Amino acid sequence: FPGASQEIRWRPAAKIVDSSVKILLICAGDTTVITDEAQNTGTFAWTVPDTPSSSCRIRIIGIGGGSESPGTFRIRKHPIENRIDLASWEAGLEGNGITEPSALRDEIVFTATLGGNTDIWKLDRSNGIGVPDRITFGAGYDGQAVWLKPNGKAIAYTSEDSSGQRDVWIRATEGNFGPQTTRISVGGGEQPSWRNMERSDSFDTPAIAYSRPSLGDLSNLLTVELSFHMASLPSFGLPISVTPTSFFLPLHTGLPEALINRIFWFSTAAENRLLYGSRDPSKIYNVSFSGEAYQTATNSPVGLTPGLLPIHPSVSPDGEFMAFASRDDLWITPKSGVAAWRLTIGSDIDAFPDWASDEEIVFQRKSSIGAPWQLWTVERPTDVP
């Protein structure tokens, strides 16, 4: 990215000793002098210029001749980022600030603590940035809310009761008779994800995946089909039945698994990709199966650039890209994996990306470890394949 610090490295000639060398940047035929006189030590600290290009090389010139970098590299456009400033309302929050955002077009749901209660809030950006609305009022923790995409009108979330047990609930976010809400998991559950669909009519009925605590820090990964028709939203008949009974999906080390974080399920009707992060080891795993054939599901790691520590996966509405967090920045990769490109860069800590649309990602950011989280957006870059 422009403004980033990069180290240019070369091997000084053994037989011809130059006290200094000239360093050039060559991008798509245009040549720029980086420095006329760099000490011939083999390294030079370079600040990347604001000259985006898809094909660049470095050339080093000394008394005995010159050499170029063996391959080309890309100078990316600087990411277009914007803070969602909630002004005085945000200043009154307690604890960690705004966390766990889930975005659907102009609407964002997130977790925040105000007045001693940790609840789920909804922000509607369609008419500018206003004051968020509280949509849960439990005495304990309510959080990890996720939109049903692309339909909207309902969220799934985690709620903690007075005994400390967490379960998965669903809640309508609109309706003439007040929002309906009901519990989905039995015996504990958290980190829900709807079956997010490429098209709103991919399935007649919704489904949810979630993790269920097991022994110690271990968890299982379950999926359930819900009995109400998608067209009935924002209403759903109560009680909701689970059809079939909860199905256990395969995890990468068998059952159960340690430390599942951020489940995201994307479906084209014919193909399902259920992604989750794990820190043991730190990878993102893909549970794949066709249609509703859960019994055929297989689990494999998503191939990513070595050295990344990916968590918090999220798939774009068109299914073509996955965003994730790694080492305090956001990254993006095509659905095939392998290559990954950085979305954000800097000293800030970025986490929990979620796609509001194919062009915009909402995420949480804080300036330092002890600072509160804030809501930010970044546009999907147009200069990556």
Number of C-alpha atoms within 10 A of each C-alpha: 21 15 13 13 12 12 12 14 14 16 10 18 15 7 7 11 12 16 13 16 21 18 22 18 18 19 20 11 10 8 14 12 11 18 13 11 13 17 12 19 14 14 14 16 11 14 14 17 14 14 12 17 15 13 14 19 18 21 18 21 17 19 13 10 10 13 11 16 14 9 9 14 14 15 18 21 16 17 17 13 16 12 14 13 13 15 11 9 12 18 10 11 17 16 13 15 21 24 23 24 28 26 27 23 18 14 15 22 27 24 23 24 21 15 8 11 16 22 23 29 23 21 19 17 15 10 7 9 14 14 16 18 12 16 16 20 13 15 14 17 22 28 27 25 32 28 25 24 23 18 17 19 17 22 22 28 26 24 28 19 13 10 7 10 13 23 24 30 20 24 22 20 19 15 12 7 8 11 15 17 18 15 16 20 25 11 10 18 27 29 24 30 29 27 27 27 23 17 15 16 13 15 17 12 15 18 20 23 28 31 29 24 22 15 10 7 11 15 21 22 25 19 23 22 20 19 19 19 14 17 13 10 17 20 23 19 12 11 10 13 14 16 12 11 12 16 15 20 23 22 22 16 10 10 15 22 21 20 17 26 18 23 25 26 25 24 23 19 16 10 12 23 23 23 26 26 24 21 14 11 10 14 18 25 23 23 21 23 19 16 14 15 10 17 12 11 19 14 19 14 15 18 17 17 14 8 9 14 19 25 27 24 25 26 26 23 22 13 17 12 18 23 28 26 25 19 14 18 20 25 21 25 23 18 17 12 15 12 14 18 16 18 24 21 17 11 11 13 21 25 23 22 32 28 26 22 18 16 13 21 26 27 27 23 25 21 14 11 9 8 13 19 24 21 22 19 20 20 17 21 18 10 12 14 8
